[in-house]
Amino acid sequence: MESPPPPPESDLFVGTLSGTSVDGIDVALVRFGARPELIADHSLAFPVKLKAELLALGQPGDNEIDRLGRADAALGRLFARAVNELLAKAGVAPRDVRAVGSHGQTIRHRPGFDPAFTLQIGDPNVIATETGIPVVADFRRKDMALGGQGAPLVPAFHEAVFRTKENDRVVVNIGGIANLTALPAAPTAPVLGFDTGPGNTLLDAWARRVLGTPMDRDGAFAASGLVVPELLRGMLAEPYFAQPAPKSTGPEQFSTAWLETRLAGLAEPPSDADVQATLVGLTARSIADAIKAQPRGAAPEVFVCGGGARNPVLMRALRGELPGSEVATTDALGVGGDWVEAMAFAWLARQRVLGLPGNCPRVTGASRAAVLGAVFLPE
């Protein structure tokens, strides 16, 4: 692995992310000082064919190696395009950016396998050569090599940006998979975090199937249905929800096949809208149950980020499950909920360049804190 270049004076970093929802690439330009500052942001949608291929590669299938190789290169080019468009939008030259932190697209995450593994694609060599900027990528595998889950990685960033001595807080990221970070007010209390289960992944998959749309925009379809108690009970009986942390999961586990198995066990098939409403209930209940199970109980402040924060029906359901907590988005803390994760990977790139740890062992289960990521130079 090549050593990172000596850092120039600029403290600008770019973070890139395409999450398990597979709805596009988010890119954030961040300046690090006393507090991370979002300078510019940009989103780039996936071409229809590439999105379909990424979704297919997320599940076991045929001829995966050739298909994965092509997708890896194509996605690297798309990440590079997103970064270049962001910098042009911000009027920032590539030479003024210290590094790009690229999470890549998760194709498979198997922390429970023996041996465990995780796989993200989006060739960082392509990103480096097409942007002219050093790229930090492959963040998860060092943590897994140390016995960790490799996920979630954002709690360390949440701690750096959102922790306060005033109140206990929980930060919930609702992407394809939902994860939480518990931030106690007591300085000596440990930060905790884990994947709670499905966020948008089943909601989006069901919308694609029955509506032919990428998502249930604003939760309108779910709002037209009713929660099916028997279906919700059956889904909540999934052993993952009762599994102690550290734990992480992905769309491989909470797939349409998983949902179909639960639907097949019902005495009567529910309407499509009722299934969508029940999936909202599943996401809200599993997040709320995880928050209530924290050692200090439900925190008085819960801040939500990620795509799920823009779903008013889901947010209303989450507030209903947490009547004793203030539930808001991270926008209330001055950090736009759409950009928290992209900013987190800019922060992780900075940690790598500075030789500082990027994981939180209490969260991932790794044997120690470690510097995460490999550096890919443009030369």
N, C-alpha and C positions, 0 to 999 in steps of 0.2 A: 504493500500500500504506500502510495506517495505521501510525503509530508505536506501539510498545508503550506501555502505560500506565506511569506512574511506579511502581516497585515498592513495595508496602507493606512493613511490618516482617516479616511472615511469610515464611518460606522453604519453604513447602509447595507442591509441584507435583504434578499428576496426569499420569501417562502412560497412554495407551490404545493398544491394538494388536489388530488382527485379522490374523493371518498367512496365508500362502499355503496352510496346511492347512484354512482356512475352518472351524475347529471352534468358534469363538466369540470373544468379546471379553474380553481381559484388561485389567484396570484396576488401577493401583498408585498409592497415595498415598505420596509420598516427601518426607522432610525432608532438606534439604541443609545439612551442616555440614562438619566435617573429613572426614566420610565419609558418603555417601548412606545414609539409614536408611529402610527400608520400614516405614511406619506402619500401613498397612492394604492389603488386596488384595481383589479381587472378580472373579468370572468370570460372564459372561452368555452363554448359548447362543443361537445363531441360531435364529429360527423356521424350520421345515422349508422353507417355500416360499422364504424369502429366501436361505437357504443354497444351495438348488438354483439359484436365479437367479444368485447370485454365482459359483458354480462354472461355470455356463453362460457367463456374461459373460467369464470368464477365457479362453475360446476364441473365435475368430472365429465369428460367427453372423448371424442375420437381425434386422432392426429394432433394432439395438443402441442407437441414440441414445435412443429413447423408453424402452426398458427400462433403460438406464443411468441416465437422469434420475430415474426412479421409485426405482431402487435407491439412488441417491445420497441422496435425501431420506429414504427409509426407514432407511437405515443411519445417517444423522446423528441421527435420533431415537433409534435403538437405542444409539448411543454416549452420547448425553446421558442416557438412562435408566441406563446402566451407571455413569456418573460420579455421578449423583444417588444411586443405590443405595449406591455405595461410601462417599460422604460421610455418608449417613445411618447406615451401619454403623459408621463411625469416630467419629460424633458431632462432625463438623467442619462448620462453616458455609461455604457457598460463598465468602463475602466473605474468608475466611481463606486462600484458595488463590490464589496469584499467577497461575497459568496452567495450562491443560490442554494437553499435547502430544499431538496426535492424528496417528498415522501414516496412518490410513485403511486401506481395503482395496485392495490392488493388483489392478487389473483387467487391466492389460497393462504389461509391462516390456520395451522393445525397445532396449537399448543398442547393438545392432549395426545398427540401421536407419540410413538416411541420408535425413533427419536422425533422430537418435536421439530417443526420447521414453519417458516413463513416465507412468502414469495411476493415481492412487489416488482412491477415492471415499469418501463419508461426510461430507456437507456440514458444514464447520466453522461456517458461519453458524447452522445449526440447533443445533449443540452449544452455541455461545456463548449464543444466546437462551434455550435451554431449561435451561441450568445457571446463567446469570448470571455466568459466568467467562470471561475472555479465553482464546481458543484459538489455539495456534500449530499450523499445519498446512502442508502442501505443502513437506515437507522436501527432497525429492529433486531437484526440477527446477533449483534454482540450481546444484547440483553438475554436473548434465548441461549446463547452459548454459555452464559453464566447461570443457567437454570431458570431464567425468568420467562414470562409469557410473551415478552416482546411488545406488550400492549397493556393498557393504554400508555402512550408516551406524553400526552398533553398535560397530565397533572403537575409535572414539574414546572411547566410554563404557567399554569393556573396559579400555583403557589407564588411564583415570582411576581405576578401581576395583580392577583385578586385577593391575596390573603390580607386580613386586617386583624388588629388586636381588639376591635370594638365588638364584633359579633362572630359567632360561628356561621360559616357559609358553606353552601354546596354549589358547585358549578356543574351543570349538566350539559353535555354536548349531545344533541340529538341529530346525528347523521344517519347513515344507513343502519349502523349499530349505535346504541346509546351508551354513553359512559358518564360516570360521575366522579367528581373530586370533592372530598370532604376536607374543608379548610378550617380547623379549629382556631378559635381566637387565642387560646393559650399557646404561647410561643414554643413551649416544650412538647406539646401534644403532636403526635405524628400526623402527617397528611396521609389520607387513605384514598384509594380510587380503584375502579374496576369497570368492566363492561357490564351494564345491567341487563342487556338483551337487545331485542330488536328495537330500532328507532323508526326509521322510515322504510327499511328494506322490504318488509311485508306489505306495508301500505302502498308503496310504489309498484311492487310486483302485482298486487291485486288490481290496481288501477290500470296497469298495462294490459292485464288479461281481460278485464270486463269492460273497460272504457276505451281502450286503445290509446290512452294518453300516458305520458311519462310519469304523471303523478296525479293525485286528487287535489287539484289546486284549491287552496284555502280550506281544505277539508269539506268542501261543499257536498260531495257524494256521501261521505261519512255522516254528515249532519242530517241527511235524508233518511238514515236508517236508525235502527235501535240495537243496543248491545244485546247479544244472545248469551244469557248467563251460563248455560251449559257449555257453550263453545269457549267462553272466557275461562271457566273453571278447568276445562280440559287442557287449554294452552298453558295456563299457569301451573299445571301439574308437571310441566317439563322440569326434570331434575336440575337443569342448569340454574334455575332461579334460586334454588335452595343451596346451591354449592357455595362453600365459603370462598372468599377472596384469598389470594390473588386469582383472578380468572379473566379470561377474554374469550371472545367468540366472533362469529362472522356470518355472512350470508350462506356459507356452506352448511351451517347448522340450522339457522332459521330461514329455510328455503320454502318455495311453494310446495315442494314435496312434503315437508314437515307440516305445512298448513293443511294440505289435502288429507293427510292421515287423520288429523283432528276433525276435519269436516266429515270424513267417512264414518266416524264413530257416533254421529248424531242421529237421533231417531227421525228427524225431519230436516231436509236441507233448508238452510236459511236463504233469504234473498241476498243478492250481491251487495246491496247497500247495507244490510245488517251485518254482513261479514266485514265490510269496511269499517263500520262503527265499532265492531268488536275488536278489530285490530288497533284502532285508536285507544280503546279501553285497555288492551294488552300493554301497549307502550306506556301509557300513563300509569297504570297500576304497577307494572314491574319497576318503573323508575321510582315511584313513591314508596313502594315496599322496601326497596334498597336504601332509600334515604331514611326511612323510619327505623331500619335495622342498624343504623350506625350507633356506635357506643354511647354517643351523647344524645341519641334520639333525633327527631326531625329538627333540622337547623331552622332558625328564624328567618334566614335569608336564602333563597334558592334563585340562582341566576342561570338562564338557559341560553345556549348559543347553538349554532348549526341550523340546518334547513328546517328542522322541526319547530324552531322558534317562530317561524313565519306561518305556521299552521294554527289559526285561531281556535279551531275546534280541539286540537290536541292540547294547546295551552290552557284552554278552559277546562278540559278534562283533568289536566295535571293540577290545576288550582283546586279543583273539586276534591282530589285525592289528598291534598295537603292544606287543609283549612287553617292550620295554625301557622303557616309559613307565608311570608311575602314571596310571591313567585313573579319574577320579572325577567327581562332579557339582559344580557351583558351590556347592551347599549346604555342602560342606566348607570353603568360603571365607567362609561366613556370608551368602551371597546365594542365596535359593531359586531353583533352576533354572527354575521356572515363571514367574518374575517379572522375569528379567533384561532382556528386551526391553522390557516395559512401563516398567520403571525407566529404561531408556535413553532413551525418548521423553519422560519427565519431565525428564531431564537435558538433552536437546536443546531442550526448551521453555525451560529455565532459561538455556541458552547464548544463545538468541535474545533473551530479555528483557534479559540483561546485555550484549548486543551482542558476544558472543564467538563464534569460529568453532565449527562443529559437525561439519565433515567432516575427513577425514584424506586429503590429496591423494595420499600414497603408496599408499593403499588404493584409492581410487576412480579415480585418474588425472586428477583435476581439475587445472587449471593453477595453482590457489592455494587456500589455506584461505579459507573464506567463512562468513559468518553465514547460517544456513539457516532457512527457514520464513517464512511470512507470518502476521501477527497479525490475528485477527478478534475485534472487540469486541462485547460483548453489548448495548450501547446502540443 
